[in-house]
Amino acid sequence: MNRESVVMKCHVCGSVMKAATSVLPFKLSDTSVVVLRDLPILQCENCNEYLLEDSVMARVEEILASTNGDAELAVIRFAA
C-alpha cells in the first residue's frame, strides 16, 4: 500500500490530516529552546491539530541531541 492511499484522520475531530510544513519550538532545558523550521507535519484541515510521523520525530530527536544547549535560542532548518 503506498503512502498516498492512507488517509490519516484527526484524533481530536476526525477530519482529514494533510501534509504541511511548520515552525515548532522544542524546549531542551529551563534556559534553552530550539526552533525547527520547515518541519514536515500532518495537520488537520478542520481544527489545526498536528502530529509528527515517527520517522520525522526520530530525526528531530537526532537534531536535538546534536544541538549545543548553551544558546538560549537556536533556529535550525529541518533536513531529513
N, C-alpha and C positions, 0 to 999 in steps of 0.2 A: 504494500500500500504506500503510495507516495505522500509526501508531507502536505501537499496542497489539498488532497482529498479529505484530510482530517479537519473537522470543524470543531474548534475549541469554543466551549460555552463558558460564560462568566459565572463564577461560583457565587456571586452576590445577587445578580438579577436574572441570569440565564440568557442574556443576549450574546451575540456572536463577538468573539475576540478577533481583532485584526492585527496584523504585523505593523509595527510602528517603531520609531526611534524616540529616545527621550534623554533627558539630562537628570541624573539621580545622585543624591548625596549618600555617602556611606561614612558613618562615624567610626573611626578607628580607636579613639580614646576620648577622655574628657576634654582634651585640648586639640584634637586633630580630626579633620574631616577631608575626605577625598570625594571629589565630584567627578563622575564619569559622564562624558559627553558621547553622543551618538550611540547610546546603548540600545540594542535591539530588545524590544519588549512585545508582548501581546497585550493589546488594550481593548477594553470593552467599548463598543460603539455607543452604548446607552449611558452607563454610569461612570465611565473612565477608570474603572478598576483596572489594574495591570498586573501582569505576572512575568517572571523571568523563566525561560526554559532552563532545564538542568544544565545543558551544555554552556549556556551563557553564564549561569551562576558559577559554574566551575571556573570559567575564565575570569570572572570578577574576583573570585577568591584568590586566583593566582596573581592578578594585578595588585590587589590589596596587600597580599603577603610580601610582594616585592617593593612596596612603597615605603619610602623613608618616612616614619611617623614624626619626624622633627618639625615639619612645617605645620602651621595651624590649618592651612587650607591648600590643597593641591587639586588642580583640574587636569584630568587625563582624558584623552580621546580613546574610546574603547576600540580595540582592534582584535578581531577574532583570531 
